[in-house]
């Protein structure tokens, strides 16, 4: 009940925020531009998916962490009220993640509607892309919360960890996997590579998109292994299940951190 | 001191941040209906002490009792507490009126009397403004309204007059005196000794996490053979709190 109160008032606050409006506009421009110049086919959708895989994790994680840092004094004031920490946590998480998700959905989805893509054969692909964006928003906002709560007295450290982990997961990870494959090419690597894919939620999301689009040429090593091992349909379910599990872990970790936190 | 009118009691309370002891085996009592000033050098543990009362910080050992009940992690006891923080930062795009409504809803509408306070502090023209657009002094007034509007039996005021102009500061002090006359227990931390002298009956003096004094303020001043609190505190600090 009190979580709902926090959501009601914080949403009023955040939906008026220039940052959230700006975030929606950036997606609107990118999505619109990619559809206009890439056409309505899978090429434009794949480009949008790539943008989502790169930017949604970064923005969600940094914004989630910054939100907690900037709300510190207000959180203390709320905790001085008859409000338990569990309600506060879910209230705060929903306060940030839902406006970010709405901004993403609005910014990315609107150009698809007015450019007439929706309703064509690509509807399932669009739903997949938007769902992945939403999942990544919730996942990386909760990861931002974890970094912020872990290093609550050291903003630079918290934001630094968030940035470095984004860099590793979004940019360097595939290179590292390829290096492992290159170095240990004489060994059977399918299962270790599968495990490595599951350990990176951005990789999982990418595999999910590519399996859905069934584009083997773009799957990369991990995607190809996933496809070969599980087949297209089972691979989609497994990667989706792992992604949902990935959301739960930082969410519950963040809750645990907040419950024992000294403010 | 062992008084049946004790409303807040710290029993052998110790708090460490890492290896640093912030509060050391603290035993103290705060008497119902009196105003207690908490003083000590910067980093002495004043804020940590107050945060324990609000449940913001959890002790490593020892216990805290409010109204005879031991705090056990439940939050219901905070219905009896009004807290005015030193730094009042609120969600920037929220309106003043929304913030007041927000806190009221968090307290399930608990018998709030905000209107007289809004009028007293002259906050009517500010109600429709976003919190990022109001001055520091107005934020303090909003903070005072939030702390006082539920008529709590315990008031915790952390540097309440910081950032207020002399007129607003005078008005707030007048209000604190009124609350005191109504039998409220008030805890006050401030670096302005004249303010404590003006408002407080009792004094808690903390140095490096150790309680050096807990009792009537006038006795403390007399013990230090001084006329004013500022001189007495300075004298005690020079001696390292002994």
Contacts between the chains, C-beta under 8 A, distances in Angstrom:
chain1	res1	chain2	res2	distance
A	2	B	106	6.0
A	5	B	102	7.0
A	5	B	105	4.5
A	5	B	106	5.8
A	6	B	106	7.6
A	8	B	105	7.9
A	9	B	91	7.6
A	9	B	94	6.5
A	9	B	98	6.1
A	9	B	99	7.8
A	9	B	101	7.6
A	9	B	102	4.2
A	9	B	105	7.8
A	10	B	91	6.6
A	12	B	93	7.6
A	12	B	94	6.5
A	12	B	98	6.3
A	13	B	91	4.0
A	13	B	92	7.2
A	13	B	93	4.6
A	13	B	94	4.4
A	13	B	98	8.0
A	14	B	91	7.9
A	14	B	93	7.3
A	16	B	93	4.0
A	16	B	130	7.8
A	17	B	92	7.7
A	17	B	93	5.6
A	70	B	89	7.9
A	71	B	89	8.0
A	71	B	91	7.3
A	72	B	89	7.7
A	73	B	85	6.2
A	73	B	87	5.1
A	73	B	88	7.1
A	73	B	89	4.0
A	74	B	89	6.0
A	74	B	90	5.7
A	74	B	91	6.3
A	76	B	51	8.0
A	76	B	54	7.8
A	76	B	56	5.8
A	76	B	85	6.4
A	77	B	83	7.0
A	77	B	85	5.9
A	77	B	90	7.8
A	77	B	146	7.5
A	78	B	106	6.8
A	79	B	54	6.8
A	79	B	55	6.6
A	79	B	56	5.6
A	80	B	54	4.5
A	80	B	55	7.8
A	80	B	56	7.1
A	80	B	78	6.3
A	80	B	81	6.9
A	80	B	83	4.0
A	80	B	85	7.7
A	80	B	156	7.9
A	81	B	75	7.8
A	81	B	78	5.9
A	81	B	103	6.6
A	81	B	106	4.9
A	81	B	107	6.0
A	82	B	75	4.9
A	82	B	76	5.5
A	82	B	77	7.7
A	82	B	78	4.5
A	82	B	79	4.8
A	82	B	106	7.6
A	82	B	107	6.3
A	83	B	75	5.9
A	83	B	78	7.8
A	83	B	106	5.6
A	84	B	74	7.9
A	84	B	75	5.0
A	260	B	58	7.3
A	262	B	17	7.4
A	262	B	51	7.8
A	262	B	56	7.1
A	262	B	57	4.5
A	262	B	58	6.4
A	263	B	51	6.6
A	263	B	56	4.1
A	263	B	57	6.6
